[in-house]
Amino acid sequence: MERFRDFISDNDAKRNRGLAKAAQEKAELSKLQQQEEMLRGTLEKLQGDKAKEEAQLSRLRRYQEFLQWSAESSDGDFKEPDEIVARFDVL
């Protein structure tokens, strides 16, 4: 009879440890899911920001090309587009 009590006691202890571990894993999973959701939101925001920056870069590239062309066709007055911008700032 004592042997069965020990067996039942051991089984109860294992069951309780298993239930505690399952609850801990469930809480950890919930925390990780919340973190994943937050990171997905951050990723979407950053992708939107990247798209806006790429669009602005595309719009501004034409001005860079124009300044480069102007510097090259200035008969040596300007070697770099930055010199044109600096001259404009002085005026």
DSSP file (Angstrom, degrees, kcal/mol; ACC not computed):
  #  RESIDUE AA STRUCTURE BP1 BP2  ACC     N-H-->O    O-->H-N    N-H-->O    O-->H-N    TCO  KAPPA ALPHA  PHI   PSI    X-CA   Y-CA   Z-CA
    1    1 A M     >        0   0    0      0, 0.0     4,-1.8     0, 0.0     3,-0.2   0.000 360.0 360.0 360.0 -42.4    0.0    0.0    0.0
    2    2 A E  H  >  +     0   0    0      1,-0.2     4,-2.3     2,-0.2     5,-0.2   0.873 360.0  57.6 -60.8 -37.4    2.8    2.4    0.9
    3    3 A R  H  > S+     0   0    0      1,-0.2     4,-2.0     2,-0.2    -1,-0.2   0.888 105.9  48.2 -61.8 -41.0    4.4    1.7   -2.5
    4    4 A F  H  > S+     0   0    0      2,-0.2     4,-2.9     1,-0.2    -1,-0.2   0.855 108.6  54.2 -69.8 -35.5    1.2    2.8   -4.3
    5    5 A R  H  X S+     0   0    0     -4,-1.8     4,-2.8     2,-0.2    -2,-0.2   0.919 109.8  47.5 -63.5 -42.7    1.0    6.0   -2.2
    6    6 A D  H  X S+     0   0    0     -4,-2.3     4,-2.8     2,-0.2    -2,-0.2   0.916 112.5  49.8 -62.8 -42.3    4.6    6.8   -3.2
    7    7 A F  H  X S+     0   0    0     -4,-2.0     4,-2.5     2,-0.2    -2,-0.2   0.934 113.7  44.5 -61.5 -47.4    3.7    6.1   -6.9
    8    8 A I  H  X S+     0   0    0     -4,-2.9     4,-2.6     2,-0.2    -2,-0.2   0.897 113.4  51.3 -64.8 -41.1    0.6    8.3   -6.7
    9    9 A S  H  X S+     0   0    0     -4,-2.8     4,-2.3    -5,-0.2    -2,-0.2   0.916 111.3  47.4 -63.1 -43.7    2.6   11.0   -4.9
   10   10 A D  H  X S+     0   0    0     -4,-2.8     4,-2.7     2,-0.2    -2,-0.2   0.918 112.2  50.0 -63.2 -43.4    5.3   10.9   -7.6
   11   11 A N  H  X S+     0   0    0     -4,-2.5     4,-2.6     2,-0.2    -2,-0.2   0.906 110.6  49.4 -62.7 -41.5    2.8   11.0  -10.4
   12   12 A D  H  X S+     0   0    0     -4,-2.6     4,-2.8     2,-0.2    -1,-0.2   0.910 111.5  49.2 -62.5 -42.4    1.0   14.0   -8.8
   13   13 A A  H  X S+     0   0    0     -4,-2.3     4,-2.5     2,-0.2    -2,-0.2   0.926 112.9  46.8 -63.7 -44.5    4.3   15.8   -8.4
   14   14 A K  H  X S+     0   0    0     -4,-2.7     4,-2.6     2,-0.2    -2,-0.2   0.903 112.8  50.5 -63.2 -40.8    5.3   15.1  -12.0
   15   15 A R  H  X S+     0   0    0     -4,-2.6     4,-2.8     2,-0.2    -2,-0.2   0.927 110.9  48.0 -62.7 -45.4    1.8   16.2  -13.1
   16   16 A N  H  X S+     0   0    0     -4,-2.8     4,-2.4     2,-0.2    -2,-0.2   0.902 112.4  48.8 -64.0 -40.9    2.0   19.5  -11.2
   17   17 A R  H  X S+     0   0    0     -4,-2.5     4,-2.6     2,-0.2    -1,-0.2   0.911 112.4  49.5 -64.0 -40.8    5.5   20.2  -12.6
   18   18 A G  H  X S+     0   0    0     -4,-2.6     4,-2.5     2,-0.2    -2,-0.2   0.907 111.4  48.0 -63.9 -42.4    4.2   19.5  -16.1
   19   19 A L  H  X S+     0   0    0     -4,-2.8     4,-2.4     2,-0.2    -2,-0.2   0.902 112.6  48.9 -65.2 -40.6    1.2   21.8  -15.6
   20   20 A A  H  X S+     0   0    0     -4,-2.4     4,-2.4     2,-0.2    -2,-0.2   0.914 112.4  48.3 -64.9 -42.3    3.5   24.5  -14.2
   21   21 A K  H  X S+     0   0    0     -4,-2.6     4,-2.6     2,-0.2    -2,-0.2   0.909 111.3  50.3 -64.6 -41.4    5.9   24.1  -17.2
   22   22 A A  H  X S+     0   0    0     -4,-2.5     4,-2.2     2,-0.2    -2,-0.2   0.903 111.2  48.6 -63.0 -41.7    3.0   24.2  -19.6
   23   23 A A  H  X S+     0   0    0     -4,-2.4     4,-2.3     2,-0.2    -1,-0.2   0.904 112.0  49.4 -64.8 -40.8    1.6   27.4  -18.0
   24   24 A Q  H  X S+     0   0    0     -4,-2.4     4,-2.4     1,-0.2    -2,-0.2   0.920 111.9  48.1 -64.7 -43.4    5.1   29.0  -18.2
   25   25 A E  H  X S+     0   0    0     -4,-2.6     4,-2.5     2,-0.2    -1,-0.2   0.867 110.4  52.2 -65.3 -35.9    5.5   28.0  -21.8
   26   26 A K  H  X S+     0   0    0     -4,-2.2     4,-2.3     2,-0.2    -1,-0.2   0.913 110.8  47.2 -66.2 -41.9    2.0   29.4  -22.6
   27   27 A A  H  X S+     0   0    0     -4,-2.3     4,-2.2     2,-0.2    -2,-0.2   0.902 112.9  49.2 -65.0 -40.8    2.9   32.7  -21.0
   28   28 A E  H  X S+     0   0    0     -4,-2.4     4,-2.5     2,-0.2    -2,-0.2   0.898 110.3  50.9 -65.6 -40.5    6.2   32.9  -22.8
   29   29 A L  H  X S+     0   0    0     -4,-2.5     4,-2.4     2,-0.2    -2,-0.2   0.912 109.7  50.1 -62.4 -43.2    4.5   32.1  -26.1
   30   30 A S  H  X S+     0   0    0     -4,-2.3     4,-2.1     2,-0.2    -2,-0.2   0.912 111.1  49.2 -61.4 -42.7    2.0   34.9  -25.5
   31   31 A K  H  X S+     0   0    0     -4,-2.2     4,-2.2     1,-0.2    -2,-0.2   0.908 111.7  48.8 -63.5 -42.6    4.8   37.3  -24.7
   32   32 A L  H  X S+     0   0    0     -4,-2.5     4,-2.5     1,-0.2    -1,-0.2   0.861 109.4  52.6 -67.1 -35.4    6.7   36.3  -27.9
   33   33 A Q  H  X S+     0   0    0     -4,-2.4     4,-2.3     2,-0.2    -1,-0.2   0.893 109.5  48.9 -66.8 -39.3    3.5   36.7  -30.0
   34   34 A Q  H  X S+     0   0    0     -4,-2.1     4,-2.3     2,-0.2    -2,-0.2   0.913 112.1  48.9 -64.3 -41.9    3.0   40.2  -28.6
   35   35 A Q  H  X S+     0   0    0     -4,-2.2     4,-2.6     2,-0.2    -2,-0.2   0.904 110.3  51.2 -64.5 -41.2    6.7   41.0  -29.4
   36   36 A E  H  X S+     0   0    0     -4,-2.5     4,-2.4     2,-0.2    -2,-0.2   0.916 109.8  49.9 -61.5 -43.1    6.3   39.6  -32.9
   37   37 A E  H  X S+     0   0    0     -4,-2.3     4,-2.0     2,-0.2    -2,-0.2   0.908 111.8  48.0 -62.6 -42.6    3.2   41.8  -33.5
   38   38 A M  H  X S+     0   0    0     -4,-2.3     4,-2.2     1,-0.2    -2,-0.2   0.917 112.4  48.7 -63.8 -43.6    5.0   44.9  -32.3
   39   39 A L  H  X S+     0   0    0     -4,-2.6     4,-2.6     1,-0.2    -2,-0.2   0.861 108.6  53.7 -67.4 -35.0    8.0   44.1  -34.5
   40   40 A R  H  X S+     0   0    0     -4,-2.4     4,-2.4     2,-0.2    -1,-0.2   0.906 109.0  49.4 -64.6 -40.1    5.8   43.5  -37.5
   41   41 A G  H  X S+     0   0    0     -4,-2.0     4,-2.2     2,-0.2    -2,-0.2   0.915 111.5  48.5 -62.8 -42.8    4.2   47.0  -36.9
   42   42 A T  H  X S+     0   0    0     -4,-2.2     4,-2.6     2,-0.2    -2,-0.2   0.905 110.5  51.9 -63.0 -41.8    7.7   48.5  -36.7
   43   43 A L  H  X S+     0   0    0     -4,-2.6     4,-2.5     2,-0.2    -2,-0.2   0.918 108.9  49.8 -61.3 -44.5    8.7   46.7  -39.9
   44   44 A E  H  X S+     0   0    0     -4,-2.4     4,-2.1     2,-0.2    -1,-0.2   0.910 111.8  48.6 -61.5 -42.0    5.7   48.0  -41.7
   45   45 A K  H  X S+     0   0    0     -4,-2.2     4,-2.5     1,-0.2    -2,-0.2   0.924 112.3  48.0 -63.6 -44.5    6.4   51.6  -40.6
   46   46 A L  H  X S+     0   0    0     -4,-2.6     4,-2.4     1,-0.2    -2,-0.2   0.865 109.8  52.4 -66.8 -35.2   10.0   51.3  -41.6
   47   47 A Q  H  X S+     0   0    0     -4,-2.5     4,-2.2     2,-0.2    -1,-0.2   0.892 110.1  49.1 -66.7 -38.0    9.1   49.9  -45.0
   48   48 A G  H  X S+     0   0    0     -4,-2.1     4,-2.1     2,-0.2    -2,-0.2   0.914 111.3  49.2 -64.4 -42.9    6.8   52.9  -45.5
   49   49 A D  H  X S+     0   0    0     -4,-2.5     4,-2.5     1,-0.2    -2,-0.2   0.900 110.2  51.8 -61.8 -40.8    9.5   55.3  -44.4
   50   50 A K  H  X S+     0   0    0     -4,-2.4     4,-2.6     1,-0.2    -2,-0.2   0.918 108.3  50.7 -63.2 -43.5   11.9   53.6  -46.8
   51   51 A A  H  X S+     0   0    0     -4,-2.2     4,-2.1     1,-0.2    -1,-0.2   0.905 111.0  48.8 -62.1 -41.3    9.5   53.9  -49.7
   52   52 A K  H  X S+     0   0    0     -4,-2.1     4,-2.3     2,-0.2    -1,-0.2   0.921 112.2  48.5 -63.9 -43.3    9.0   57.6  -49.0
   53   53 A E  H  X S+     0   0    0     -4,-2.5     4,-2.6     1,-0.2    -2,-0.2   0.892 111.0  50.3 -65.4 -39.5   12.8   58.2  -48.8
   54   54 A E  H  X S+     0   0    0     -4,-2.6     4,-2.2     2,-0.2    -1,-0.2   0.891 110.2  50.5 -65.5 -38.3   13.3   56.3  -52.1
   55   55 A A  H  X S+     0   0    0     -4,-2.1     4,-2.1     2,-0.2    -2,-0.2   0.914 112.0  47.0 -64.9 -42.2   10.6   58.4  -53.8
   56   56 A Q  H  X S+     0   0    0     -4,-2.3     4,-2.6     2,-0.2    -2,-0.2   0.909 111.1  51.8 -65.7 -41.2   12.3   61.6  -52.5
   57   57 A L  H  X S+     0   0    0     -4,-2.6     4,-1.6     1,-0.2    -1,-0.2   0.898 108.8  51.3 -61.2 -40.3   15.7   60.4  -53.6
   58   58 A S  H  X S+     0   0    0     -4,-2.2     4,-0.7     1,-0.2    -1,-0.2   0.904 111.3  47.5 -63.4 -41.7   14.2   59.7  -57.1
   59   59 A R  H >< S+     0   0    0     -4,-2.1     3,-0.5     1,-0.2     4,-0.4   0.897 114.9  45.5 -66.2 -39.6   12.7   63.2  -57.3
   60   60 A L  H >X S+     0   0    0     -4,-2.6     4,-1.8     1,-0.2     3,-0.6   0.706  95.5  75.8 -79.2 -19.1   16.0   64.8  -56.2
   61   61 A R  H 3X S+     0   0    0     -4,-1.6     4,-2.6     1,-0.2    -1,-0.2   0.857  88.7  59.2 -61.2 -35.0   18.2   62.8  -58.5
   62   62 A R  H <X S+     0   0    0     -4,-0.7     4,-2.0    -3,-0.5    -1,-0.2   0.860 105.3  49.5 -63.8 -33.6   17.1   64.8  -61.5
   63   63 A Y  H <> S+     0   0    0     -3,-0.6     4,-2.7    -4,-0.4    -1,-0.2   0.880 109.5  51.4 -71.8 -37.1   18.5   68.0  -59.8
   64   64 A Q  H  X S+     0   0    0     -4,-1.8     4,-2.5     2,-0.2    -2,-0.2   0.931 110.8  48.3 -62.6 -44.2   21.7   66.2  -59.0
   65   65 A E  H  X S+     0   0    0     -4,-2.6     4,-2.5     2,-0.2    -2,-0.2   0.894 111.3  50.7 -63.4 -39.2   22.0   65.2  -62.7
   66   66 A F  H  X S+     0   0    0     -4,-2.0     4,-2.7     2,-0.2    -2,-0.2   0.934 111.5  47.0 -64.0 -45.7   21.2   68.8  -63.8
   67   67 A L  H  X S+     0   0    0     -4,-2.7     4,-2.4     2,-0.2    -2,-0.2   0.885 112.1  51.0 -64.1 -37.9   23.9   70.2  -61.5
   68   68 A Q  H  X S+     0   0    0     -4,-2.5     4,-2.2     2,-0.2    -1,-0.2   0.931 111.9  46.7 -63.7 -44.9   26.4   67.6  -62.7
   69   69 A W  H  X S+     0   0    0     -4,-2.5     4,-2.0     1,-0.2    -2,-0.2   0.903 112.1  51.3 -62.6 -41.3   25.6   68.5  -66.3
   70   70 A S  H  < S+     0   0    0     -4,-2.7    -2,-0.2     1,-0.2    -1,-0.2   0.898 110.3  48.7 -64.1 -40.6   25.9   72.3  -65.5
   71   71 A A  H >< S+     0   0    0     -4,-2.4     3,-1.0     1,-0.2     7,-0.4   0.904 112.3  48.5 -66.0 -40.8   29.3   71.8  -63.8
   72   72 A E  H 3< S+     0   0    0     -4,-2.2     3,-0.4     1,-0.2    -1,-0.2   0.831 115.0  44.4 -69.1 -31.6   30.6   69.8  -66.8
   73   73 A S  T 3< S+     0   0    0     -4,-2.0    -1,-0.2     1,-0.2    -2,-0.2   0.200  85.5  95.4 -98.7  17.1   29.3   72.3  -69.3
   74   74 A S  S X  S-     0   0    0     -3,-1.0     3,-1.6     4,-0.3    -1,-0.2   0.273  95.6-117.3 -91.4  13.0   30.6   75.4  -67.4
   75   75 A D  T 3  S-     0   0    0     -3,-0.4    -2,-0.1     1,-0.3    -3,-0.1   0.864  75.4 -48.6  54.9  40.2   33.8   75.6  -69.4
   76   76 A G  T 3  S+     0   0    0     -5,-0.4    -1,-0.3     2,-0.3     3,-0.1   0.402 111.5 114.4  86.6  -3.0   35.9   75.0  -66.3
   77   77 A D  S <  S+     0   0    0     -3,-1.6     2,-0.4     1,-0.2    -2,-0.1   0.886  86.0  27.7 -66.3 -37.0   34.2   77.6  -64.0
   78   78 A F        -     0   0    0     -7,-0.4    -2,-0.3    -8,-0.2    -4,-0.3  -0.991  57.5-177.2-128.5 130.6   32.9   74.8  -61.8
   79   79 A K  S    S+     0   0    0     -2,-0.4    -1,-0.1     1,-0.2    -2,-0.1   0.779  76.5  26.7 -93.0 -31.3   34.6   71.4  -61.3
   80   80 A E  S >> S-     0   0    0      1,-0.1     3,-1.0    -9,-0.1     4,-0.9  -0.928  76.9-119.7-130.8 152.7   31.9   69.9  -59.0
   81   81 A P  H 3> S+     0   0    0      0, 0.0     4,-1.9     0, 0.0     3,-0.3   0.808 111.7  66.6 -60.4 -28.7   28.2   70.6  -58.5
   82   82 A D  H 3> S+     0   0    0      1,-0.2     4,-2.5     2,-0.2     5,-0.2   0.831  94.5  57.7 -62.5 -30.4   28.9   71.5  -54.9
   83   83 A E  H <> S+     0   0    0     -3,-1.0     4,-2.3     2,-0.2    -1,-0.2   0.877 104.7  50.7 -67.3 -36.8   30.8   74.6  -56.2
   84   84 A I  H  X S+     0   0    0     -4,-0.9     4,-2.2    -3,-0.3    -2,-0.2   0.935 112.2  46.7 -64.8 -45.1   27.7   75.7  -58.0
   85   85 A V  H  X S+     0   0    0     -4,-1.9     4,-2.3     1,-0.2    -2,-0.2   0.902 112.3  50.5 -64.1 -41.0   25.6   75.4  -54.8
   86   86 A A  H  X S+     0   0    0     -4,-2.5     4,-1.8     2,-0.2    -1,-0.2   0.903 110.0  50.1 -64.4 -40.6   28.3   77.2  -52.8
   87   87 A R  H  X S+     0   0    0     -4,-2.3     4,-1.7     1,-0.2    -1,-0.2   0.906 110.5  50.0 -63.7 -41.7   28.3   80.0  -55.3
   88   88 A F  H  < S+     0   0    0     -4,-2.2    -2,-0.2     1,-0.2    -1,-0.2   0.901 108.5  52.8 -63.8 -40.8   24.5   80.3  -55.1
   89   89 A D  H  < S+     0   0    0     -4,-2.3    -1,-0.2     1,-0.2    -2,-0.2   0.860 106.8  53.1 -63.3 -35.1   24.7   80.4  -51.3
   90   90 A V  H  <        0   0    0     -4,-1.8    -1,-0.2     1,-0.3    -2,-0.2   0.872 360.0 360.0 -67.3 -37.5   27.2   83.2  -51.4
   91   91 A L     <        0   0    0     -4,-1.7    -1,-0.3    -5,-0.1    -2,-0.2   0.501 360.0 360.0 -74.8 360.0   24.9   85.3  -53.7
